[in-house]
Amino acid sequence: MTIPDAPATTPDAPAPDWSALLADPAPVRDVLGMPAPPLSGYDLFSVHFDEREASVTLGFTAPGPPAAATAGRAAGGRTAVEFFLVLTGLDEVEVDGWSHRPLDSVTLADGSAALSGHGARISFTWTRARADRPRGYLLGSP
């Protein structure tokens, strides 16, 4: 699964730290490390729109401890990571196609997002971002 981040200006330039877009990046950086690894290293397993709060929640997961995580977290037996990005203040929401197949491209920039894959495309603007429930866990445990 490929989830490109915002395009870099040169081929060797590091991907922008998407966690800097969060209102409080500390909880997600505590689990994923700093800078946060690119979103391309995670599987997007959930997209949930909530019209009551004009928000979307994106669920990400990946097996293995993140490379940037502290040695203590890696040594703690955590074999996977999971986190949710909650983007609020949605506007200009466009959905073109919908499928049970996964979206395999996520582009997150300051105030805008685009998700696509397998003939589906979702785009929107947002005003605030936060991370919910970032955690490292033992794969196969609840």
N, C-alpha and C positions, 0 to 999 in steps of 0.2 A: 504494500500500500504506500503510495507516495502522497505526502501532504506538504506541498511546497510552502515555504514562508515567503514573506515579501522578497522580491528579487533583490539580489545583492548587486552592487555597482561593479564589482570585479569578481572573476571566478573564485579567487582565494579569500574574498572578504567573508568574515563570520556572519552567520544569520543574525538578524536583530533579535534582541532578547524580548520576546513577546510578553514576558512577565512584567516588564516595565509599564505595560498598558493597564495593569490592574490597579484598582484603588489602593489595595494593600498587598503587595507582592510577597510579604514575609512568609505567610503560611505555605504557599506553593514552593517558594525557594527553599524552605526548611526541608521539604520532602524531596524536591527534584534537584536541588543545588542551585548555585549561581555562577554564571548565568544559567537560566533554565534551558534545557536542551531544546532544539527546534521541534516544533509540532510534528514535523515529518517522521519523528521517531515513535509516534503514538498512533494507535488505532482509534478512530472516531467511532464509538459504538452506540451513541445515542444523540438524537437531535429532538429537543422538546420545546415547542412554542407554547407560551402562556400568554394569551391575549389579555388576561386580567391585569398583568403587570407589564405588558408590552415588553416581554423578555423572551430570550431563547437560552436554553441550557444545553451545552455541548459536553458530552461525556467522553473522556479519553482514557485509554489503558495501554499498558505495554508490559510484556514479561521482562523480568530481570530488573535489578536495581539500576537507576539511571547512572550513567558514567560520572556525572558531576556530583552525585550524592556523597555525603560524608562517609568515611570508612566505617563509622559506628553504625550507620543505617545499613550499609551493605553487609556488615558482619552480624547484624541483628537477625539474620535469617529471612529478611524480606526478599521475596523473589518476583515481585510485580509491583507496579504502581498504578494508581487510578486517581483522577481528578476531574472536576466539572468546572467549566467556565460558564459563568452566568453573565450574559450581555443584556443590559436593560436600556430603556429609552429607545426601543426599536422604531425605525421609520423606513420608508421606502423598501418595504419587504417585497421581494419578487421571487416566485417559485415557478420554475419551468420543469415540469415532470416530477414524478414521485415514484419510488420503487422500494421494494424490500432489499434490494442490493445496496451495499454500503457506498457511502460517499467517500471518495478516496483522495480528495484534494480540498484543503482548507487554507485559505489565505486570510490572515488576520492583520489588519492595519489599524492605525489610530482612527477610530470612528467608523470603520467599515469592515465588512466581512463577506467572503464568498465561499461557498461550499459546492462541490460538483463531483460528478462521477456517474458512469453508466447511464448517460442520457438525462440526468437530472442536474439542475442548477438552482441554488438558493443564494440570494444576495440581500443585504440589508445594511442600514447604517445603525449605529448604536452610540449612546452617550456615556455609559458607565460599564465597567467590567470588574468582576470579582471572581475569585476561585473558591469553590465550595468543596469541602471534604477531601483535600489532597491527602493521600495516604500511601504508605508502602505496606504491603501485606504478603503473607505466605500464599503463593498461588495454590488454588484449590481450597482455601479457607473462605469463610463468609466475610 
